Amino acid sequence: MISLAATLHALAALCAGGAAASGWTVAVVIANIAFDGLDHGRADRHLRQSLISSAPLQAGLLALAAAFALFSGAFAAALTAAVSAFGFLANLWTLAPSDEKAPQGVRRKKSTRRIVAVALTLMVTAAALTAGVLAAFGV
């Protein structure tokens, strides 16, 4: 008979794996397709919008993974998933519109925030994958 803890471990691993797969798809696949087929401005807007629209789903999946892992007793997986969920939400703050004007004579480079958001997504995707592996092993 399958125990409740084993089922919760599997559900936590499934949710964390889904968030990791979504992060990889946005940060690598969509970025490469966008910059390969579109001009730079359109590709930049497309990738920003993809990162912004996928972050709540990824954070929600990781919050579910953290809850399942916590209820199953896999505390390391729960903590890793919760930190990863916060990392995906940080993309929303990173890519939020800015009301600040650049000082006169200084040009503001807009692509820096997108580059930081993609790098953050890749790092948090690795952490989400780690949370999934920890949950699968019940750690």
LUMZA-243662 format. One line per 2 residues: number of its first residue (from 1); their letters; for each residue x, y, z of N, C-alpha, C, O, CB. Coordinates in pm, whole numbers, plus 50000, padded with zeros to 5 digits. Glycine has a CB too. Layout:
N
NUM) a) X,Y,Z,X,Y,Z,X,Y,Z,X,Y,Z,X,Y,Z ~ ...
This chain:
139
1) mi) 50084,49882,50000,50000,50000,50000,50089,50124,50000,50192,50129,50067,49904,50000,50122 ~ 50047,50223,49924,50123,50347,49913,50088,50439,50029,49971,50460,50060,50094,50417,49777
3) sl) 50190,50493,50094,50167,50580,50209,50137,50723,50164,50167,50762,50051,50289,50578,50303 ~ 50078,50797,50254,50047,50937,50226,50175,51018,50206,50180,51106,50120,49963,50997,50339
5) aa) 50278,50990,50284,50404,51063,50272,50467,51042,50134,50517,51137,50074,50502,51018,50382 ~ 50463,50919,50084,50520,50892,49952,50442,50964,49842,50501,51013,49746,50522,50740,49924
7) tl) 50311,50969,49857,50229,51041,49759,50260,51190,49762,50270,51254,49657,50081,51017,49787 ~ 50275,51247,49882,50307,51389,49894,50447,51419,49841,50470,51525,49782,50296,51433,50039
9) ha) 50542,51326,49863,50677,51343,49805,50667,51350,49653,50729,51436,49590,50771,51226,49849 ~ 50589,51260,49595,50576,51256,49450,50507,51382,49397,50548,51436,49294,50497,51131,49407
11) la) 50404,51429,49466,50336,51551,49423,50428,51672,49433,50426,51759,49346,50210,51574,49506 ~ 50509,51679,49539,50604,51789,49553,50708,51785,49442,50742,51888,49384,50674,51782,49691
13) al) 50758,51666,49412,50856,51653,49304,50795,51689,49170,50861,51751,49086,50913,51510,49300 ~ 50670,51651,49148,50602,51683,49023,50583,51833,49006,50609,51887,48898,50466,51612,49017
15) ca) 50539,51900,49110,50519,52045,49103,50651,52120,49084,50659,52212,49003,50448,52096,49229 ~ 50753,52080,49158,50883,52146,49144,50943,52119,49006,51005,52208,48947,50980,52099,49254
17) gg) 50926,52000,48956,50975,51968,48822,50902,52047,48715,50963,52089,48616,50961,51820,48795 ~ 50772,52066,48733,50696,52148,48637,50743,52292,48636,50753,52353,48530,50548,52142,48670
19) aa) 50771,52346,48753,50822,52483,48760,50961,52493,48697,50991,52591,48628,50828,52532,48907 ~ 51044,52393,48719,51178,52394,48658,51168,52383,48506,51243,52450,48435,51263,52277,48714
21) as) 51079,52300,48458,51061,52287,48313,51010,52417,48252,51052,52456,48143,50965,52172,48281 ~ 50919,52482,48321,50867,52609,48273,50976,52716,48272,50985,52795,48177,50749,52655,48359
23) gw) 51058,52719,48374,51168,52815,48380,51268,52793,48267,51314,52889,48206,51240,52804,48514 ~ 51300,52668,48240,51393,52638,48131,51333,52678,47997,51402,52733,47912,51429,52488,48131
25) tv) 51205,52651,47980,51139,52684,47853,51141,52834,47828,51169,52878,47717,50994,52634,47854 ~ 51111,52913,47931,51109,53058,47913,51249,53115,47895,51273,53193,47803,51041,53125,48033
27) av) 51342,53075,47981,51474,53137,47981,51563,53093,47865,51648,53168,47820,51544,53107,48110 ~ 51543,52972,47816,51631,52921,47711,51559,52910,47577,51602,52967,47477,51688,52786,47751
29) vi) 51449,52837,47576,51383,52809,47448,51320,52935,47389,51346,52969,47274,51277,52701,47466 ~ 51236,53003,47467,51169,53122,47415,51271,53231,47383,51257,53302,47283,51065,53173,47517
31) an) 51373,53246,47467,51475,53348,47441,51547,53321,47309,51567,53413,47230,51578,53353,47555 ~ 51585,53198,47285,51655,53166,47160,51565,53182,47038,51609,53231,46935,51709,53025,47166
33) ia) 51441,53141,47050,51349,53155,46937,51321,53302,46909,51319,53345,46794,51216,53079,46965 ~ 51300,53380,47015,51267,53522,46997,51383,53597,46931,51361,53672,46835,51233,53586,47132
35) fd) 51503,53578,46980,51616,53654,46926,51665,53598,46792,51741,53664,46721,51730,53654,47025 ~ 51621,53478,46757,51657,53422,46628,51564,53471,46517,51608,53493,46404,51655,53270,46634
37) gl) 51436,53489,46549,51340,53520,46444,51287,53662,46443,51225,53702,46345,51228,53429,46456 ~ 51310,53739,46547,51257,53875,46555,51370,53976,46561,51485,53943,46590,51165,53890,46677
39) dh) 51335,54102,46533,51435,54206,46552,51455,54226,46702,51376,54178,46783,51392,54339,46482 ~ 51562,54298,46738,51602,54307,46879,51493,54366,46969,51468,54313,47077,51727,54390,46892
41) gr) 51429,54472,46927,51326,54536,47011,51207,54446,47035,51159,54435,47147,51279,54666,46947 ~ 51158,54381,46929,51044,54291,46946,51081,54169,47028,51002,54123,47111,50991,54248,46810
43) ad) 51200,54114,47005,51245,53999,47082,51257,54034,47230,51220,53954,47317,51379,53947,47028 ~ 51310,54152,47259,51323,54197,47398,51186,54208,47464,51168,54160,47576,51397,54333,47403
45) rh) 51090,54270,47398,50955,54283,47453,50888,54148,47470,50822,54123,47571,50869,54373,47364 ~ 50906,54059,47372,50846,53926,47379,50902,53847,47497,50827,53783,47571,50870,53850,47249
47) lr) 51032,53851,47514,51095,53777,47623,51056,53836,47759,51029,53761,47853,51247,53777,47607 ~ 51052,53969,47770,51009,54032,47896,50867,53989,47931,50840,53952,48045,51016,54185,47884
49) qs) 50778,53993,47832,50638,53955,47857,50627,53807,47893,50546,53770,47978,50551,53987,47735 ~ 50707,53723,47831,50706,53580,47864,50754,53556,48006,50696,53475,48079,50794,53503,47765
51) li) 50859,53627,48047,50909,53613,48184,50806,53661,48286,50786,53598,48389,51039,53690,48201 ~ 50741,53773,48255,50643,53829,48349,50519,53739,48359,50466,53719,48468,50602,53970,48305
53) ss) 50474,53686,48247,50352,53607,48250,50373,53466,48307,50279,53406,48358,50294,53597,48112 ~ 50494,53414,48299,50518,53280,48351,50557,53277,48499,50544,53173,48563,50626,53214,48270
55) ap) 50604,53388,48553,50652,53390,48692,50545,53352,48795,50576,53275,48886,50705,53527,48724 ~ 50421,53402,48785,50322,53360,48885,50290,53210,48882,50270,53149,48987,50194,53438,48864
57) lq) 50286,53151,48762,50263,53007,48751,50377,52929,48816,50353,52835,48891,50248,52965,48604 ~ 50499,52968,48787,50615,52900,48842,50618,52913,48994,50646,52816,49065,50744,52955,48781
59) ag) 50590,53033,49044,50589,53054,49189,50476,52975,49254,50494,52920,49362,50575,53203,49221 ~ 50361,52969,49188,50249,52891,49242,50280,52743,49248,50249,52677,49347,50125,52913,49158
61) ll) 50341,52690,49142,50379,52549,49144,50480,52520,49255,50472,52417,49322,50438,52508,49008 ~ 50573,52611,49274,50673,52589,49381,50612,52607,49519,50656,52542,49614,50790,52685,49363
63) al) 50514,52695,49533,50444,52706,49662,50370,52577,49693,50370,52531,49807,50346,52826,49662 ~ 50305,52518,49592,50240,52388,49612,50342,52281,49648,50319,52200,49737,50162,52347,49485
65) aa) 50455,52282,49577,50561,52185,49606,50611,52202,49749,50635,52103,49819,50677,52201,49507 ~ 50627,52326,49793,50672,52350,49931,50569,52299,50030,50606,52240,50132,50698,52499,49954
67) af) 50441,52321,50003,50336,52274,50095,50333,52122,50099,50327,52064,50208,50198,52328,50052 ~ 50338,52058,49984,50338,51911,49981,50460,51856,50052,50449,51760,50128,50333,51860,49837
69) al) 50576,51915,50028,50698,51867,50092,50694,51889,50243,50741,51805,50319,50821,51937,50032 ~ 50638,52001,50286,50629,52030,50429,50538,51930,50498,50569,51880,50606,50579,52173,50452
71) fs) 50424,51901,50436,50330,51806,50497,50382,51663,50495,50339,51581,50576,50197,51812,50426 ~ 50473,51633,50403,50527,51498,50397,50651,51481,50485,50697,51368,50506,50561,51463,50255
73) ga) 50704,51591,50537,50821,51582,50624,50953,51604,50553,51058,51586,50614,50823,51449,50691 ~ 50949,51643,50427,51071,51671,50352,51103,51820,50368,51072,51901,50281,51056,51632,50200
75) fa) 51164,51854,50480,51184,51995,50516,51285,52066,50426,51266,52184,50395,51228,52005,50659 ~ 51390,51999,50385,51488,52062,50296,51425,52093,50160,51451,52199,50103,51612,51969,50278
77) aa) 51344,52002,50110,51275,52026,49983,51176,52141,49996,51162,52222,49905,51203,51898,49936 ~ 51107,52148,50110,51010,52256,50132,51080,52392,50136,51032,52489,50076,50932,52233,50262
79) lt) 51190,52400,50205,51264,52526,50214,51321,52566,50077,51314,52683,50040,51377,52513,50316 ~ 51376,52471,50005,51432,52501,49873,51323,52545,49776,51343,52638,49698,51505,52378,49816
81) aa) 51207,52481,49781,51097,52519,49693,51043,52657,49729,51009,52735,49640,50984,52415,49702 ~ 51036,52688,49858,50986,52820,49898,51081,52931,49855,51036,53036,49809,50966,52825,50050
83) vs) 51209,52909,49870,51308,53009,49826,51303,53024,49674,51317,53135,49621,51451,52969,49872 ~ 51284,52913,49605,51275,52919,49459,51150,52994,49415,51154,53069,49317,51274,52778,49400
85) af) 51039,52977,49485,50917,53050,49452,50940,53200,49466,50895,53278,49382,50800,53004,49542 ~ 51009,53240,49571,51041,53381,49589,51132,53430,49477,51119,53544,49432,51108,53403,49726
87) gf) 51223,53345,49432,51312,53384,49323,51238,53410,49193,51272,53504,49120,51416,53277,49300 ~ 51137,53329,49163,51059,53354,49042,50976,53481,49055,50959,53554,48958,50968,53235,49012
89) la) 50927,53508,49174,50852,53632,49194,50942,53755,49184,50896,53864,49153,50782,53630,49329 ~ 51071,53737,49211,51164,53848,49199,51173,53898,49055,51208,54014,49031,51302,53806,49249
91) nl) 51141,53812,48958,51139,53856,48819,51033,53964,48796,51053,54055,48715,51112,53738,48726 ~ 50922,53954,48865,50818,54056,48851,50870,54192,48897,50840,54294,48836,50693,54018,48931
93) wt) 50948,54193,49005,51004,54318,49056,51120,54366,48968,51138,54487,48948,51052,54300,49201 ~ 51196,54273,48916,51308,54310,48830,51260,54375,48701,51321,54472,48654,51393,54187,48798
95) la) 51153,54324,48645,51103,54373,48517,50989,54473,48530,50927,54509,48430,51059,54257,48434 ~ 50961,54518,48651,50854,54616,48671,50889,54747,48601,51006,54786,48596,50828,54641,48822
97) ps) 50788,54815,48548,50817,54944,48484,50875,55043,48583,50836,55047,48700,50690,55003,48420 ~ 50969,55123,48536,51035,55221,48621,50985,55360,48588,50974,55398,48472,51188,55213,48605
99) de) 50956,55437,48692,50911,55575,48674,51027,55674,48676,51010,55791,48645,50810,55611,48781 ~ 51145,55627,48714,51260,55715,48725,51309,55758,48588,51317,55678,48495,51374,55647,48803
101) ka) 51341,55882,48576,51399,55935,48453,51551,55929,48465,51608,55947,48573,51350,56081,48425 ~ 51615,55904,48354,51761,55904,48352,51810,56047,48370,51749,56140,48317,51817,55842,48221
103) pq) 51920,56067,48443,51975,56202,48456,52010,56259,48318,52041,56185,48225,52099,56202,48547 ~ 52006,56388,48308,52032,56454,48180,52173,56423,48132,52270,56436,48207,52011,56606,48192
105) gv) 52183,56382,48009,52312,56350,47952,52354,56205,47972,52458,56163,47922,52415,56439,48009 ~ 52274,56127,48047,52306,55987,48072,52201,55901,48002,52081,55928,48011,52310,55957,48226
107) rr) 52247,55801,47934,52156,55712,47864,52136,55587,47948,52232,55526,47994,52210,55676,47723 ~ 52010,55549,47967,51978,55431,48047,51964,55311,47954,51890,55315,47855,51847,55452,48129
109) kk) 52035,55205,47986,52030,55084,47906,51919,54995,47961,51924,54953,48077,52167,55009,47907 ~ 51819,54966,47879,51702,54891,47925,51723,54740,47924,51654,54668,47996,51583,54925,47841
111) st) 51817,54691,47845,51832,54547,47833,51897,54484,47957,51893,54362,47972,51913,54514,47710 ~ 51957,54563,48044,52023,54508,48162,51925,54435,48252,51956,54328,48304,52093,54619,48240
113) rr) 51806,54492,48273,51708,54426,48359,51661,54294,48299,51636,54198,48373,51589,54518,48383 ~ 51647,54287,48167,51608,54162,48102,51717,54057,48119,51687,53941,48146,51579,54185,47953
115) iv) 51842,54097,48104,51953,54004,48119,51958,53951,48262,51980,53832,48283,52086,54072,48083 ~ 51937,54039,48360,51934,53996,48500,51818,53901,48524,51833,53802,48596,51924,54118,48594
117) av) 51702,53929,48466,51585,53844,48486,51606,53706,48425,51565,53606,48484,51461,53909,48425 ~ 51668,53698,48309,51695,53567,48248,51797,53490,48331,51780,53370,48353,51747,53584,48103
119) al) 51901,53556,48378,52000,53490,48462,51938,53442,48594,51966,53332,48640,52118,53585,48491 ~ 51853,53526,48652,51784,53487,48775,51693,53367,48750,51685,53276,48833,51703,53606,48831
121) tl) 51624,53367,48637,51537,53254,48604,51617,53126,48591,51573,53021,48638,51461,53283,48474 ~ 51732,53132,48528,51815,53011,48514,51865,52960,48649,51867,52840,48674,51935,53039,48422
123) mv) 51906,53052,48737,51953,53011,48869,51840,52951,48952,51858,52850,49020,52016,53129,48944 ~ 51725,53015,48947,51612,52966,49026,51558,52836,48967,51505,52753,49040,51501,53073,49033
125) ta) 51570,52819,48837,51531,52692,48774,51616,52578,48828,51565,52469,48854,51543,52701,48620 ~ 51745,52602,48844,51833,52500,48903,51793,52470,49047,51797,52354,49090,51981,52545,48898
127) aa) 51755,52573,49122,51710,52551,49259,51578,52476,49262,51557,52392,49350,51696,52685,49333 ~ 51488,52504,49169,51360,52432,49163,51383,52286,49128,51316,52198,49182,51266,52497,49059
129) lt) 51477,52260,49039,51511,52122,49005,51569,52051,49127,51539,51934,49151,51612,52118,48888 ~ 51651,52121,49203,51706,52065,49327,51595,52034,49426,51597,51930,49492,51807,52162,49390
131) ag) 51497,52123,49437,51383,52099,49526,51306,51975,49483,51261,51897,49567,51289,52221,49529 ~ 51291,51957,49353,51222,51837,49303,51296,51709,49337,51235,51609,49376,51204,51846,49155
133) vl) 51428,51711,49321,51508,51592,49353,51504,51564,49503,51492,51449,49545,51655,51611,49306 ~ 51515,51670,49584,51507,51651,49730,51371,51595,49771,51362,51509,49858,51534,51784,49803
135) aa) 51266,51645,49708,51132,51595,49740,51114,51450,49697,51052,51371,49768,51026,51681,49674 ~ 51170,51415,49582,51158,51277,49534,51225,51179,49630,51177,51068,49650,51220,51263,49394
137) fg) 51337,51223,49690,51407,51137,49786,51355,51155,49929,51398,51083,50020,51556,51165,49783 ~ 51264,51249,49949,51204,51267,50082,51295,51336,50181,51284,51312,50301,51164,51136,50137
139) v) 51384,51421,50133,51478,51490,50221,51422,51624,50261,51487,51698,50336,51614,51508,50153
